[in-house]
């Protein structure tokens, strides 16, 4: 690392989809990277937020991350949580050429009822820990949170993630009820084929198993659910086709997984007994005057043994990073430049607010390429054509912001050596030898990495 050819070292916080892609882009242009991750494995929501029945997709995405983080100029630091084990303020004093925040969106958006946090694990569960539990509780040695899955849960949400939560609940309750009758079914196969087909083959229905199924409640109309997107600049006909597709998708999903659905209901206040949440009172809504409005005095109460909130995720607050509402203060999505933090950039879910793999990958790629062009290597980096096209698509505002970023000067050799000495100390603290594939082979529970 003390080679005179080394001019920059970039710190990336988070090694999942966007972080690994940024590391690949930087190292491809000769810029070494230090990748800090809070977990033993860097897969983020590929591992903890993508339900475990996505076996092939998870393996494929994890292999891609492994290939990117095992590059010679990537220095991985696992089990190191930004804000707990080391602060952003301290890392900024180390002298990195740039710091890239790719730490994802792990904080559940609070359920919008008074005193919601008082009911967490007292009748209220949030999506992120719930899905993480589902993905890992079957692993030997799992010692994380444990959740009961009672029949008849109430799921508050409306996006694709909320459908995953519904599916988890229905699969868990139904396969357990079948097991009590001596009928063993494979959860993965049941997910693929659907509950209805599996139950039909045994001449059963939910009611015969003593189940009623969970209920998904959404504040807008079913045709407004973000299940299928209309193209940018869509015609009225294209918009209506997208709405029809959403209605059809939800209908098919309900028929396959046997749950209930209520739209046009917004959470209003808790229904509590003995300090536990036992339901939610909702206010009916309607689309009026171009927006969603509450219908005054029109309320309905749903009682349930468990309420699962699935209304989106936001970045975790970090000491030293002022929040703009629920998000980090990014000047512009296309540059990733953070306001008030020179040399600090953000990519992926912390900026886009979406858990979509492809969206995170593309955003990490665009921002890292722009950083190479306008902040690290300058003209001649080989990305001029790509970035010129991106700037044209993003408009004059983005171009102006990119031009405002001052170029980072090359690092003196002694400074690079000092940085790497501190990095090696972080690695030694958690028992990481420096061989990424060797580490992953030890900590990856379900299969070895591809070499």
C-alpha positions as CSV (number, residue, x, y, z in Angstrom):
1,X,0.0,0.0,0.0
2,X,3.0,2.4,0.4
3,X,3.7,2.2,-3.3
4,X,4.3,5.7,-4.9
5,X,1.7,5.0,-7.5
6,X,-1.0,5.0,-4.9
7,X,-2.7,8.5,-5.0
8,X,-6.0,7.9,-3.3
9,X,-7.7,5.7,-0.8
10,X,-11.5,5.7,-0.5
11,X,-13.4,4.5,2.6
12,X,-16.8,2.8,1.8
13,X,-19.2,2.2,4.7
14,X,-21.3,-0.8,3.8
15,X,-20.3,-3.7,1.6
16,X,-23.6,-4.8,0.1
17,X,-24.9,-4.1,-3.4
18,X,-24.1,-0.4,-3.9
19,X,-21.0,-0.5,-1.7
20,X,-19.5,-3.5,-3.4
21,X,-20.2,-1.9,-6.8
22,X,-18.5,1.3,-5.8
23,X,-15.5,-0.7,-4.6
24,X,-15.4,-2.4,-8.0
25,X,-15.5,0.8,-9.9
26,X,-12.8,2.5,-7.8
27,X,-10.4,-0.4,-7.8
28,X,-10.8,-0.9,-11.6
29,X,-9.3,2.5,-11.9
30,X,-6.5,1.8,-9.5
31,X,-8.0,3.5,-6.4
32,X,-7.7,1.2,-3.4
33,X,-10.8,1.0,-1.1
34,X,-11.4,0.2,2.6
35,X,-14.8,-1.4,3.1
36,X,-16.3,-1.2,6.6
37,X,-19.3,-3.4,7.3
38,X,-21.3,-3.7,10.6
39,X,-21.8,-7.5,10.1
40,X,-19.6,-10.5,9.7
41,X,-20.9,-10.9,6.2
42,X,-21.3,-7.9,3.9
43,X,-24.5,-8.9,2.1
44,X,-26.9,-6.4,3.8
45,X,-30.5,-6.8,2.8
46,X,-29.6,-9.5,0.3
47,X,-29.1,-11.7,3.3
48,X,-31.3,-10.0,6.0
49,X,-34.1,-8.3,4.0
50,X,-34.7,-10.6,1.0
51,X,-36.8,-13.6,2.3
52,X,-34.8,-16.8,2.3
53,X,-37.0,-18.5,-0.3
54,X,-35.2,-16.4,-2.9
55,X,-32.4,-19.1,-2.9
56,X,-31.0,-18.6,-6.4
57,X,-31.2,-14.8,-6.3
58,X,-29.5,-14.6,-2.9
59,X,-26.7,-16.9,-4.0
60,X,-26.2,-15.0,-7.3
61,X,-26.1,-11.6,-5.6
62,X,-23.8,-12.8,-2.8
63,X,-21.4,-14.3,-5.4
64,X,-21.3,-10.9,-7.1
65,X,-20.5,-9.1,-3.9
66,X,-17.8,-11.7,-3.1
67,X,-16.2,-11.2,-6.5
68,X,-16.0,-7.5,-6.0
69,X,-14.8,-7.4,-2.4
70,X,-12.2,-10.1,-2.9
71,X,-10.3,-7.9,-5.4
72,X,-6.6,-7.3,-4.3
73,X,-7.1,-3.5,-3.6
74,X,-10.2,-4.0,-1.5
75,X,-9.5,-4.0,2.3
76,X,-12.5,-5.4,4.1
77,X,-13.2,-4.6,7.7
78,X,-16.1,-6.7,9.1
79,X,-18.0,-6.4,12.5
80,X,-17.4,-2.7,12.7
81,X,-20.4,-0.5,13.2
82,X,-20.1,3.1,12.1
83,X,-21.3,5.3,15.0
84,X,-20.7,2.6,17.6
85,X,-17.3,1.0,17.1
86,X,-15.8,4.0,15.3
87,X,-17.3,7.5,14.5
88,X,-17.6,9.3,11.2
89,X,-15.9,12.2,12.9
90,X,-12.8,10.1,13.8
91,X,-12.7,8.5,10.3
92,X,-12.7,11.9,8.7
93,X,-9.5,12.7,10.5
94,X,-7.7,9.7,9.1
95,X,-7.2,11.5,5.7
96,X,-9.1,9.3,3.2
97,X,-9.5,10.8,-0.2
98,X,-13.2,10.4,0.1
99,X,-15.8,8.6,2.3
100,X,-18.8,6.9,0.8
101,X,-21.8,6.0,2.9
102,X,-23.4,2.9,1.5
103,X,-24.8,1.7,4.9
104,X,-28.3,1.1,3.7
105,X,-31.7,1.8,5.2
106,X,-32.2,-0.3,8.3
107,X,-34.4,1.9,10.5
108,X,-38.1,1.1,10.1
109,X,-40.3,4.1,9.5
110,X,-42.3,4.5,12.7
111,X,-45.9,3.3,12.6
112,X,-47.9,6.6,12.6
113,X,-49.9,6.1,15.8
114,X,-49.3,7.9,19.1
115,X,-46.6,6.3,21.3
116,X,-45.9,3.5,18.8
117,X,-42.4,2.8,20.2
118,X,-43.9,1.9,23.6
119,X,-45.5,-1.2,22.0
120,X,-42.4,-2.6,20.2
121,X,-42.2,-6.3,21.1
122,X,-45.4,-5.8,23.1
123,X,-47.8,-6.6,20.3
124,X,-45.9,-4.5,17.6
125,X,-43.2,-5.8,15.4
126,X,-41.3,-4.0,12.6
127,X,-40.6,-5.4,9.2
128,X,-36.7,-5.3,9.3
129,X,-36.2,-7.4,12.5
130,X,-39.1,-9.7,11.5
131,X,-37.7,-10.6,8.1
132,X,-34.2,-10.9,9.6
133,X,-35.6,-13.4,12.2
134,X,-37.3,-15.4,9.5
135,X,-34.2,-15.6,7.4
136,X,-31.9,-16.8,10.3
137,X,-33.9,-18.6,13.0
138,X,-33.5,-21.9,11.2
139,X,-29.6,-21.6,11.3
140,X,-27.7,-23.6,13.9
141,X,-26.5,-21.3,16.7
142,X,-29.0,-18.5,15.9
143,X,-29.2,-16.3,19.0
144,X,-31.1,-13.3,17.8
145,X,-34.7,-12.2,18.5
146,X,-37.4,-14.8,18.6
147,X,-40.9,-14.0,17.3
148,X,-44.2,-15.8,17.8
149,X,-46.3,-15.9,14.7
150,X,-49.9,-16.0,15.8
151,X,-52.7,-16.5,13.3
152,X,-54.7,-13.4,12.3
153,X,-51.9,-10.8,12.4
154,X,-52.5,-7.3,11.1
155,X,-49.9,-6.1,8.5
156,X,-49.8,-2.3,7.9
157,X,-48.1,-1.4,4.6
158,X,-48.7,-1.6,0.9
159,X,-45.4,-2.1,-1.0
160,X,-43.6,-5.2,-2.2
161,X,-41.9,-5.6,1.2
162,X,-45.3,-5.8,2.9
163,X,-46.3,-8.6,0.6
164,X,-43.2,-10.4,1.7
165,X,-44.2,-10.0,5.3
166,X,-47.7,-11.3,4.5
167,X,-46.2,-14.3,2.8
168,X,-43.9,-15.0,5.7
169,X,-46.9,-14.9,8.1
170,X,-49.1,-17.1,6.0
171,X,-46.4,-19.7,5.3
172,X,-45.3,-19.9,8.9
173,X,-48.8,-20.3,10.4
174,X,-50.0,-22.7,7.8
175,X,-47.0,-25.0,7.7
176,X,-47.1,-25.2,11.5
177,X,-50.8,-26.0,11.5
178,X,-50.2,-28.7,8.9
179,X,-47.4,-30.2,11.0
180,X,-49.7,-30.5,14.0
181,X,-51.9,-32.8,11.8
182,X,-48.8,-34.8,10.8
183,X,-48.6,-33.3,7.4
184,X,-45.0,-32.1,6.6
185,X,-44.6,-29.7,3.6
186,X,-41.5,-28.0,2.4
187,X,-41.8,-24.2,3.0
188,X,-39.8,-23.3,-0.1
189,X,-42.0,-25.6,-2.3
190,X,-45.1,-24.2,-0.7
191,X,-44.0,-20.7,-1.3
192,X,-43.4,-21.5,-5.0
193,X,-46.7,-23.2,-5.6
194,X,-48.8,-21.2,-3.3
195,X,-50.8,-22.2,-0.2
196,X,-54.0,-22.8,-2.0
197,X,-52.6,-25.5,-4.2
198,X,-50.9,-27.3,-1.4
199,X,-54.0,-27.2,0.8
200,X,-56.2,-28.3,-2.1
201,X,-54.0,-31.4,-2.5
202,X,-54.7,-32.4,1.1
203,X,-58.4,-31.5,0.8
204,X,-58.0,-28.7,3.3
205,X,-58.7,-25.0,3.7
206,X,-57.5,-22.4,6.2
207,X,-60.7,-22.7,8.1
208,X,-60.3,-26.5,8.5
209,X,-56.9,-25.8,10.1
210,X,-58.5,-23.3,12.5
211,X,-56.8,-20.4,10.7
212,X,-58.3,-17.1,9.5
213,X,-55.2,-15.6,7.9
214,X,-53.6,-12.2,8.2
215,X,-55.0,-8.9,7.0
216,X,-53.0,-6.3,5.0
217,X,-54.2,-2.7,5.4
218,X,-53.1,0.0,2.9
219,X,-53.8,3.7,3.2
220,X,-54.4,4.2,-0.5
221,X,-56.3,2.3,-3.2
222,X,-55.2,-1.1,-4.4
223,X,-54.4,0.4,-7.8
224,X,-52.0,2.9,-6.2
225,X,-49.8,0.1,-4.6
226,X,-46.2,0.3,-5.8
227,X,-46.3,-3.1,-7.4
228,X,-45.8,-2.1,-11.0
229,X,-44.5,1.2,-12.3
230,X,-45.7,3.1,-15.3
231,X,-42.9,4.3,-17.6
232,X,-41.5,7.8,-17.2
233,X,-43.7,10.3,-19.1
234,X,-46.4,7.7,-19.3
235,X,-49.6,8.4,-21.3
236,X,-53.0,8.2,-19.5
237,X,-53.5,4.9,-21.2
238,X,-50.1,3.6,-19.9
239,X,-50.9,4.8,-16.4
240,X,-54.3,3.0,-16.4
241,X,-52.6,-0.2,-17.6
242,X,-50.2,0.0,-14.7
243,X,-53.1,0.4,-12.3
244,X,-54.9,-2.6,-13.8
245,X,-51.7,-4.6,-13.5
246,X,-51.5,-3.7,-9.8
247,X,-55.0,-4.8,-9.2
248,X,-54.4,-8.1,-11.0
249,X,-51.2,-8.8,-9.2
250,X,-52.8,-8.3,-5.8
251,X,-55.8,-10.4,-6.7
252,X,-53.5,-13.2,-7.8
253,X,-51.4,-12.9,-4.7
254,X,-54.4,-13.1,-2.4
255,X,-55.7,-16.2,-4.2
256,X,-52.3,-17.8,-3.9
257,X,-51.5,-17.0,-0.3
258,X,-55.1,-16.7,1.2
259,X,-54.9,-13.4,3.1
260,X,-57.3,-10.5,3.5
261,X,-56.9,-7.0,2.2
262,X,-58.4,-3.6,3.1
263,X,-57.5,-0.4,1.3
264,X,-58.2,3.3,2.0
265,X,-57.5,3.0,5.7
266,X,-54.8,5.1,7.5
267,X,-53.5,4.2,11.0
268,X,-54.9,6.6,13.5
269,X,-54.4,5.4,17.1
270,X,-53.5,2.3,19.1
271,X,-55.8,-0.1,20.7
272,X,-54.0,-1.2,23.8
273,X,-54.8,-3.4,26.8
274,X,-52.5,-4.0,29.7
275,X,-49.6,-2.1,28.1
276,X,-49.8,-4.2,24.9
277,X,-50.9,-3.3,21.4
278,X,-54.0,-5.4,20.6
279,X,-55.1,-3.6,17.5
280,X,-55.2,-0.4,15.5
281,X,-57.9,2.2,14.9
282,X,-57.9,3.4,11.4
283,X,-59.4,6.4,9.7
284,X,-61.0,5.9,6.3
285,X,-59.3,7.9,3.5
286,X,-60.4,9.1,0.0
287,X,-58.7,10.6,-3.0
288,X,-60.0,14.2,-3.2
289,X,-58.7,17.5,-4.6
290,X,-55.6,15.7,-6.0
291,X,-54.5,14.1,-2.7
292,X,-55.3,11.6,0.0
293,X,-57.7,13.0,2.6
294,X,-59.0,11.6,5.9
295,X,-62.8,11.2,6.0
296,X,-63.8,13.0,9.2
297,X,-65.3,10.8,11.8
298,X,-65.2,7.6,9.7
299,X,-63.1,5.2,11.8
300,X,-62.8,1.5,12.0
301,X,-61.0,-0.7,14.5
302,X,-59.0,-3.9,13.7
303,X,-58.0,-6.2,16.6
304,X,-55.1,-8.6,16.2
305,X,-52.7,-10.7,18.3
306,X,-49.8,-9.1,16.4
307,X,-49.4,-5.9,14.4
308,X,-46.5,-5.9,11.9
309,X,-45.5,-2.5,10.5
310,X,-44.2,-2.5,7.0
311,X,-44.3,1.1,5.8
312,X,-40.7,1.6,4.6
313,X,-37.2,2.0,5.9
314,X,-34.9,4.9,6.4
315,X,-31.1,5.3,7.1
316,X,-30.0,5.1,10.7
317,X,-29.1,8.5,12.2
318,X,-25.3,8.9,12.5
319,X,-23.5,11.1,15.0
320,X,-22.1,14.0,13.0
321,X,-24.6,13.6,10.1
322,X,-27.5,16.1,10.4
323,X,-30.7,14.5,9.1
324,X,-33.0,16.1,6.6
325,X,-36.3,14.7,7.9
326,X,-35.8,10.9,7.6
327,X,-32.9,11.1,5.1
328,X,-29.3,12.1,4.9
329,X,-28.8,15.7,3.6
330,X,-27.7,14.8,0.0
331,X,-27.4,17.8,-2.3
332,X,-28.3,15.8,-5.4
333,X,-29.0,12.1,-6.0
334,X,-26.8,12.0,-9.1
335,X,-23.6,13.3,-7.3
336,X,-24.2,11.7,-3.9
337,X,-22.5,14.8,-2.4
338,X,-23.4,15.4,1.3
339,X,-24.3,18.8,2.5
340,X,-21.9,20.2,5.1
341,X,-19.5,17.2,4.9
342,X,-16.8,17.9,2.3
343,X,-15.4,14.7,0.9
344,X,-18.4,12.6,2.1
345,X,-20.8,11.0,-0.4
346,X,-23.8,8.7,-0.1
347,X,-25.0,5.9,-2.4
348,X,-27.7,3.3,-2.6
349,X,-30.6,2.9,-0.2
350,X,-29.5,5.8,2.0
351,X,-30.2,8.1,-0.9
352,X,-32.8,6.4,-3.1
353,X,-35.0,5.1,-0.2
354,X,-35.7,2.0,-2.3
355,X,-34.7,-1.6,-1.4
356,X,-34.5,-2.5,-5.1
357,X,-31.3,-4.4,-6.0
358,X,-30.9,-2.9,-9.5
359,X,-31.7,0.6,-8.3
360,X,-29.0,0.4,-5.7
361,X,-26.5,-1.1,-8.1
362,X,-27.0,1.6,-10.7
363,X,-26.9,4.4,-8.2
364,X,-23.6,3.1,-6.7
365,X,-22.1,2.8,-10.2
366,X,-23.2,6.3,-11.3
367,X,-22.0,8.1,-8.2
368,X,-18.7,6.3,-8.0
369,X,-18.0,6.9,-11.7
370,X,-18.9,10.6,-11.3
371,X,-16.5,10.8,-8.3
372,X,-13.7,9.3,-10.3
373,X,-14.3,11.8,-13.1
374,X,-14.9,15.0,-11.1
375,X,-13.3,14.4,-7.7
376,X,-10.6,11.8,-7.7
377,X,-8.9,11.2,-11.1
378,X,-10.2,14.1,-13.2
379,X,-10.3,14.1,-17.0
380,X,-8.7,11.2,-18.7
381,X,-10.2,8.7,-16.2
382,X,-12.0,7.0,-19.1
383,X,-15.5,7.8,-17.9
384,X,-16.0,11.1,-19.7
385,X,-18.5,9.7,-22.2
386,X,-20.5,7.8,-19.6
387,X,-20.7,10.8,-17.3
388,X,-21.5,13.3,-20.0
389,X,-24.6,11.2,-20.9
390,X,-25.6,11.0,-17.2
391,X,-25.2,14.7,-16.7
392,X,-27.3,15.3,-19.8
393,X,-30.1,13.1,-18.4
394,X,-29.9,14.6,-14.9
395,X,-30.1,18.2,-16.1
396,X,-28.3,21.5,-15.5
397,X,-28.7,21.3,-11.7
398,X,-26.8,18.1,-11.4
399,X,-24.1,19.4,-13.7
400,X,-23.7,22.5,-11.6
401,X,-23.4,20.5,-8.4
402,X,-20.8,18.2,-9.9
403,X,-18.8,21.1,-11.1
404,X,-18.8,22.6,-7.6
405,X,-17.1,19.6,-6.0
406,X,-13.5,20.4,-5.4
407,X,-11.0,17.8,-6.6
408,X,-9.3,15.8,-3.9
409,X,-5.5,16.0,-4.0
410,X,-3.4,12.8,-4.1
411,X,-2.4,11.5,-0.8
412,X,1.3,11.6,0.4
413,X,2.8,8.1,0.7
414,X,3.2,8.5,4.5
415,X,-0.5,9.4,4.9
416,X,-1.5,6.3,3.0
417,X,0.7,4.2,5.2
418,X,-0.8,5.7,8.3
419,X,-4.3,5.0,7.1
420,X,-3.5,1.4,6.4
421,X,-1.9,0.9,9.8
422,X,-5.2,2.0,11.4
423,X,-7.2,-0.2,9.1
424,X,-5.1,-3.2,10.0
425,X,-5.7,-2.5,13.7
426,X,-9.5,-2.5,13.0
427,X,-9.1,-5.8,11.2
428,X,-7.1,-7.3,14.0
429,X,-9.6,-6.2,16.6
430,X,-12.3,-8.5,15.0
431,X,-9.9,-11.3,14.0
432,X,-9.9,-10.6,10.3
433,X,-6.7,-11.9,8.6
434,X,-7.0,-9.9,5.4
435,X,-8.1,-12.8,3.2
436,X,-11.7,-12.0,2.2
437,X,-12.6,-15.4,0.7
438,X,-11.0,-17.3,3.6
439,X,-13.1,-15.1,6.1
440,X,-16.3,-15.6,4.2
441,X,-15.8,-19.4,4.0
442,X,-15.7,-19.4,7.8
443,X,-18.7,-17.1,8.5
444,X,-21.0,-18.0,5.7
445,X,-23.4,-20.6,7.1
446,X,-25.1,-22.1,4.0
447,X,-22.4,-22.5,1.4
448,X,-18.8,-21.7,0.7
449,X,-18.0,-18.7,-1.6
450,X,-17.0,-19.3,-5.2
451,X,-13.3,-18.9,-5.8
